[in-house]
Amino acid sequence: MPDWFYYLIQQLLNGLTLGSTYALIAIGYTMVYGIIGMINFAHGEVYMIGSYIAFIVLAALALMGIESLPLLIAGALICSMVVTSAYGYSIERVAYRPLRGGNRLIPLISAIGMSIFLQNLVRLAQGSRDIAMPNLVRGGLDIGPTTGFHATLSYMQIVIFVVTLISMVLLTLFITRSRMGRACRACAEDLKMTNLLGINTNAIIALTFVIGAALAAVAGVLLGMYYGVINPYIGFMAGLKAFTAAVLGGIGSIPGAVLGGILLGVAEALTAGYFSAEYKDVVAFSVLILVLLFRPSGILGRPEVEKV
Amino acid sequence: MLSFTDVNTFYGKIQALHGVSLDVQQGEIVTLIGANGAGKTTLLMTLCGDPAPASGSIRYHGEELVGRETCHIMRRDIAIVPEGRRVFSRLTVEENLAMGAFFLPRDEVQPQLKATLELFPRLKERYQQRAGTMSGGEQQMLAIGRALMSKPRMLLMDEPSLGLAPIIIQQIFEIIEELRRQGVTIFLVEQNANQALKLADRGYVMEHGRIVMQGSGEELLADPEVRRAYLGA
């Protein structure tokens, strides 16, 4: 196999890694939009907070002398998911629920305010400089010839694929099989009618914020470890990218968010690999503009039907 | 069983219900007729807690419902077949029925499901199908079935015959009678005044947000003004 082939494989692997984490964050945007038709622009900050919690937990576990790798990763994931779930719930309760039923622009502004608040909260608490995340998972698998040019699938990338896949399978099972998941789908279709069946739709809405936040935390933990650097501003860009992914896949559709995330991640990696890394954001947001112009309902989305 | 006393409801500054009082006794079929925009649906929705009335009292089994949230009101033994059916079109028939039985104790779900499917054999044939792919009549049956899955003692129905073929309308009215035999109290909002009044024990006539007339079904059917305004006679 020629060098260009392994080079392409490498770009695709990098793209899939990035894309699967975009997908995790995008699910939060898309679920919330699916139910209450608003974009939770504070969602990217939840991802950033997830990264910070992971850093704190890893540091604490290291201080306690725990060295088992699965334990460290599981501990970081679980703590981070629990804490960001509380954030997700509180954000909805404080910034969105009191505004529900009014003009659709108002919660959007509230979301931007919440985003600025969270970013500065972390900045004050943790400082605004870069923090190095420990590189726990070293090494990788070589694909191709042992000498000369080859692609590398790092163990960290494998961890990202496996954890992402597990999260998505669990989410799918929850949404399609469980009683609460069914109620989520009913809410997405007709909130008022679900309420008329005696179901506390406020609780269901809160639940979608919690699920979205927990998944964003998973992405935060994984990407933080993958990149090795976190700061209070990473949520802004990650949030915009994941939002783009959700729009690309069709906002409101969970499979769409996954597909959009992966496509966007691959598009970025290919741009970085064949053109210039500086242009990957340009490509990502060009995709956003093109989708909004020519196919606003996205790849798997349904055209919006105004509910009566 | 259910009573409205002097209920006023507003949409913004527009008053939709003016001092409405009515009552429904256990085991009755009571119908509410009136023209489009008379406030019939508003009355039902006020009972459900959304919109909340500005004043007045709504009591169910002596308990005040005004001021309670929709999800608390509807978690009692009240169920609604809303205007326009509002089945969950992307959920299957099975899932729609399960949504209706959300608060039913686990061991009561299967018997209730069996009873509902006996009432609507068509739903059994379509059990795994998405509700949105079914005909209007089938969707209406599903909407009624979904409401019955919560084992209601009082069923609110908002124009169940709207937009359906006459033969389906006939079936729906037969099912309403069957439900009464089973002891379900029914509050039926209808534009199809003729059929509704024939079926009902009592009826109320609504105009511009006010109850303007009441009486037994037969009385109202015979009333010259009702005949002129609602029966096209």
Interface residues (C-beta under 8 A of the other chain):
Chain A: R179 R182 A183 R185 A186 E189 D190 K192 M193 T194 N195 L196 L197 G198 I199 N200 T201 V308
Chain B: C48 D50 E69 T70 C71 H72 I73 M74 R75 A79 I80 P82 G84 R86 F88 S89 R90 L91 E95 A98 M99 G100 F102 F103 R146 S150
